[in-house]
Amino acid sequence: MKVIKPLAAISWLLAMLMLSPGCAQQQGATRPSALETLAASSSSNDTIWNKMKAHFTGDKQALPPDRQEALGDVAVQGGDYESSLLDYLSILRDHPDRYDLHYKVAVLFLLNGQWQAAQQELALVLMHRPEMLQAHEAMGLVLLQEKNYPLAIDEFQTVLGQDPERVNSLHLLGVAYLESGQPGKAVVQLKQALMVDPRHVSSIPPLAQAYIDLKDYRRAIACLQQGLARDPKNEKLNNQLGMALASEKHYNEALEAFMKAGDEAQAYNNVGVYYFVAGQYEEAAKCFQRAIELRPSFYEEAKTNLQRALEKLQQLRQGNS
């Protein structure tokens, strides 16, 4: 089970967006502007193309680039990503070599889930500014979202080769290893992220999941308890704790954790699954039955599980008779 959603770290992405890589404005570019690139790349950009044309004919057309960029930055802080995108692209129409703005545009595309557009912008940035670690990090995140794990790992490793204690890249490299089925390597990176910054609590869920994947349930439990000490009501952490405890056959404690992660019926069904896997069919059946009692109209899954448990229990009893 994968529990990691890298894009949940919106605050970090916004921090990426507001970073100024210090690229100087250059004149006389021969490359197509970002506006032209967008217009040519996909028919899905028709809407933004029309908005761009309207934007250019408005009052903002007369604003100097630094003022318009400042307005775009303010729009980002206010959550108005569309306005900020239009402001940045408006500047890029006349100054296409502003790679700092191409970077900001890429992060906005990333936040909006437009992976291809983000990748195009980041590729342009990295072609001209290969030293920009923020752009490598953002490219790695795009590749991670596209499940291109080898290339994502390469990007994060490139960043860490220059800045070994960069917490976000340590975290994302760990997530990339976890998602690509390499939990052992994930543990190394995620532990390092927490060592560099113990407050980086977003590394706790993937680290715990890596331990669960490795069947190292005791370390998973210790890791999750550390996280829950900070956030006792965190549903994801409680769900993972239930998984680890049930795997260690601490069923009552697992039930308590699952209850904190969701509704009571789901908790009983979850524990019943672990009883079933352990061959304790009678206890599994009791859990599934309790789940049905708690939510009879909804719990088709529990009904199916109950039937399977009763069949296994009957086979076991027949074999012993």
Buried (B, 14 or more C-beta within 10 A) or exposed (E): EEBBEBEEBEEBBBEBBEBEBEBEEEEEEEEEBBBBBBBEEEEEBEEBBEBBEEBBEEEBEEBEBEEBBEBBBEBBEEEBBEBBBBBBBBBBBEBBBBBBBBBBBBBBBBBEEBBEBBBBBBBBBBEBBEEBBBBBBBBBBBBBBBEBBEBBBBBBBBBBEEEEEBBBBBBBBBBBBBBBEBBEBBBBBBBBBBEBBEEBBBBBBBBBBBBBBBEBBEBBBEBBEBBBEEEEEBEBBBBBBBBBBBBBEBBEBBBBBBBBBBBBBBBBBBBBBBBBEBEBBBBBBBBBBBBBEBBEEEBEBBBEBBEBBBEBBEEEEEEEE
